[in-house]
Amino acid sequence: MIKWIQSHEWFSPILISLSLFTVFGTIDFLIQGPAALFTAGIFAVALVLSVRVPIASVVLIPVASLSEYLLHLRPVASNMLVCAILFILAVFASQFLRRTALVISIVSGIAMSWYVAFTLPTDTDVYGLLLLNDSGRFTGLLIGVAIVGAFNVLFWILGRLSSTQYFHVGTSSDKSVARRNQARLDIQIAEQNERLDIARDINELIIQKVTAVISLAEGGTYAVKADPSAGLRSLERVAQSARDAHTELRRLYDMLNREHTVSSAPPGLEDLEPLMIAYRQIGYNASLRHEGPRFDINEGAALTIFKLVYDALENVQKHTPVGTDVTVDFSWVTEGMQVLIKDNGIEISNRGELQLENSGYTVEDDLQALVEPIAGPGFTAMRERAAIYGGSVEVTKVPGVGFTVSAIFPRLREFAATGPQRQ
């Protein structure tokens, strides 16, 4: 569910909001009339904004509760939308906003419980509960506070657990990928052990052959002194032993080279998902998405793209704090492909410094981002590597947010089919 919400940042909360508004708004309309739809609508808007504009969602929670008081409503069923809001904020919002949302929702719920318990007439029926005297009002307040606290804290904790499971521990799909990767590594280790055993046997034969060459050469030296005609026979035996040693060396080389190519295939696009899992385990909110019809590319092109993404992620890890959002988006078209690696490291750093007056950016920051080129040996290597397959790399700074690396390969299908072009 989290991956679906993350992949559809507007559509998913809108769909959830409409579904919950339809259910709970209908209940409110039937019980308390059209006025209750206004409050339900505010909660629904807060839910829609919870992913993309979390601060607005947090502000709308007390506004909706205030509307209940101003419209003289009993607790509306649409308050259940707050649980969904808290769940989403606990997953996607910053630490400050998600904690603030929890406190505000509980305080608003307690205030509404007090309003119901101590300001409504004594004969008011609150979902079957009659507040007949002061003792009943106090009991009603305690019940309201318990319900508000239990539901709000429960869904907030569920959101944090889901976030931890998805971003740090990994989903069942992530674990499946990790298990497959581990199985492949186990096979490679087994192959390495077998290769070492074979290499050890061949090495013993080579040592024996080389020892024979040395012995024959030493024996031939003494034989020549006694009988010059024996030198030719000694040289022939030395040459034969040397050829045998050379043959064993060739066998060892062929075996090692063949096994190495089998067990150490270069990484490709299918290895990016395990890389995303590794970064999520470190603490980064890393995600990978593909859009458009993918086509097959050769190993060289796949390795080039993998290295571009890998280098970009290494830069993110080197220059941004843990908790940074990192997205790797592939856009495939008929003949080419674009990959965008985006992060919000500057935004996360500013939040961590708690310097709100300096957390924004100025016009000078915008001008600097437009006119000042971003250079460095790492970015130069990216551009040169992409150029081999007709691609280009641009690195831009988004003031107040982070960096974006864009690699465009307009003719990747052609280049990946024919191999890199020599220039």
Buried (B, 14 or more C-beta within 10 A) or exposed (E): EBEEBBEEEEEBBBBBBBEBBEEBBEBBBEEBEEBBBBBBBBBBBBBBBBBEEBBEBBBBBBBBBBBBBEBEBBBBBBBBBBBBBBBBBBBBBBEEBBBBBBEBBBBBBBBBBBBBBEEBEEEBEBEEBEBEEEEBBEBBBEBBBEBBBEBBBEBBBBBBEBBEBBBEBBBEEBEEBBEEBEEEEEEBEEBBEEBEEBBEEBEEBBEBBBEBBEEBBEBBEEBBEEEEEBBEEBBEBBEBBBEBBEEBBEBBEEBBEEBEEEBEEEBBBEBBBBBBBBBBBEBBBBBBEBEEEEBEBBEBBBBBBBBBBBBBBEBBBEBBEEBBBBBBBBBBBEEBBBBBBBBBBBBBBBBBEEEEEEBEBEEEBBEEBEEEEEEEEEBEBBBEBBBBBBBEBBBEBBBBBBBBBBBBBBBBBBBBEEEBEEE
